[in-house]
Structure formats: C-alpha cells, structure tokens
Amino acid sequence: MAVGNLADGHVQLTLPWRATPPTAEADAAADAVRDRFGATAVTRGALLGRDTGPEMPLLPDP
C-alpha cells in the first residue's frame, strides 16, 4: 500500500517533547519503528525529499 501527493509541501510538526527532553517511551517507540521498517522510517520533516547521497548499509546488531 502506498499513499502519495497528499500535500504540496513538507512541514516538520512540533512533537510533544520538543520543549522537554525525549522520554524513554518516545525513544523506545522510535526504535521499534526503525527496527520494523528500517533506519530511514523515522526522519526529520525538513529532510524529506533531499538527496542524502549514497548510503552505507548497516550491519544488524548482534
């Protein structure tokens, strides 16, 4: 399933923990998403659509 062209521009939303340090639960949730969907599944909105150049493949954790 794919969805595209929902909006013309990309906007970085303010996350609830922007004013305070991230919580352990927020870090764990982001890590779980990255583990399931890949390292690029969670990224800053400001970086969407930018060419980051060649990527080095990551080795799995032992």
DAZI-V31848 format. One record per residue. N is the residue number from 1. PHI is phi as a letter, one per 30 degrees, with the letter a starting at -180 (none if undefined). D_CENTER is the distance of its C-alpha to the mean C-alpha in whole Angstrom. Layout:
BEGIN
n=N phi=PHI d_center=D_CENTER
n=N phi=PHI d_center=D_CENTER
END
This chain:
BEGIN
n=1 phi=none d_center=19
n=2 phi=b d_center=17
n=3 phi=b d_center=17
n=4 phi=a d_center=17
n=5 phi=h d_center=19
n=6 phi=d d_center=18
n=7 phi=b d_center=18
n=8 phi=d d_center=19
n=9 phi=b d_center=17
n=10 phi=c d_center=13
n=11 phi=b d_center=13
n=12 phi=d d_center=11
n=13 phi=d d_center=12
n=14 phi=d d_center=14
n=15 phi=d d_center=12
n=16 phi=e d_center=15
n=17 phi=c d_center=15
n=18 phi=d d_center=15
n=19 phi=d d_center=19
n=20 phi=b d_center=19
n=21 phi=d d_center=17
n=22 phi=e d_center=15
n=23 phi=d d_center=16
n=24 phi=d d_center=17
n=25 phi=d d_center=16
n=26 phi=d d_center=12
n=27 phi=d d_center=12
n=28 phi=d d_center=13
n=29 phi=d d_center=11
n=30 phi=d d_center=8
n=31 phi=d d_center=10
n=32 phi=d d_center=11
n=33 phi=d d_center=9
n=34 phi=d d_center=8
n=35 phi=d d_center=12
n=36 phi=d d_center=12
n=37 phi=c d_center=10
n=38 phi=j d_center=9
n=39 phi=d d_center=8
n=40 phi=c d_center=6
n=41 phi=d d_center=5
n=42 phi=c d_center=1
n=43 phi=b d_center=3
n=44 phi=d d_center=6
n=45 phi=d d_center=8
n=46 phi=d d_center=11
n=47 phi=c d_center=9
n=48 phi=d d_center=9
n=49 phi=i d_center=13
n=50 phi=c d_center=14
n=51 phi=d d_center=15
n=52 phi=d d_center=14
n=53 phi=i d_center=17
n=54 phi=d d_center=18
n=55 phi=c d_center=15
n=56 phi=d d_center=17
n=57 phi=d d_center=17
n=58 phi=c d_center=16
n=59 phi=d d_center=19
n=60 phi=d d_center=18
n=61 phi=d d_center=19
n=62 phi=d d_center=23
END
